């Protein structure tokens, strides 16, 4: 199935969990925020959130500086 990740089409298997998508992209940790279809998905729910055909996933990583 096709999902959109930061505006780019990506093929993933049916029923892919958000946590699996993030692992495959090698993205994770406390400085990451994720929205699916413009709704924030809390980190505690990544492992239970199943993606669906056409979902739009936006991933933002926070970078500290000083």
C-alpha positions in Angstrom: 0.0 0.0 0.0 1.1 3.6 -0.5 1.6 6.1 2.4 3.1 9.5 2.1 6.0 10.3 4.3 7.0 14.0 4.5 5.4 14.5 1.1 7.1 11.5 -0.6 5.2 8.3 -1.6 6.4 5.2 0.0 5.3 1.6 -0.4 4.8 -0.4 2.8 3.0 -3.7 3.6 -0.6 -3.7 4.6 -1.0 -3.2 8.4 2.4 -1.6 8.9 2.7 -0.1 12.4 4.0 3.4 12.7 6.8 2.1 14.9 7.9 -0.2 12.1 7.9 2.6 9.6 10.1 4.7 11.9 12.5 1.8 12.4 12.8 1.2 8.7 13.6 4.9 8.2 16.1 4.7 11.2 14.2 7.5 12.9 13.4 7.5 16.6 14.2 8.9 20.0 12.9 11.7 22.2 13.5 14.4 19.7 11.0 13.1 17.1 7.3 14.2 16.6 5.0 12.3 14.3 1.7 13.3 12.8 -0.6 11.0 10.8 -3.2 12.8 8.7 -2.5 16.1 10.6 -3.1 14.4 14.0 -0.2 14.0 16.5 0.5 10.4 17.4 2.2 10.2 20.8 5.3 8.0 21.1 3.6 5.7 23.5 1.1 4.8 20.7 3.5 4.3 17.8 3.6 0.5 18.4 -0.1 0.2 18.2 -0.9 2.7 15.4 -1.6 0.8 12.1 -1.1 2.8 8.9 -3.7 2.7 6.2 -3.6 3.3 2.4 -3.1 6.9 1.6 -2.1 8.0 5.1 0.0 11.2 5.3 2.8 10.9 7.8 4.8 13.9 8.8 8.0 13.4 10.8 9.8 16.2 12.5 13.1 15.9 14.4 14.1 18.5 16.9 17.6 19.8 16.8 19.0 21.6 19.8 21.6 24.3 19.5 23.1 27.0 21.4 
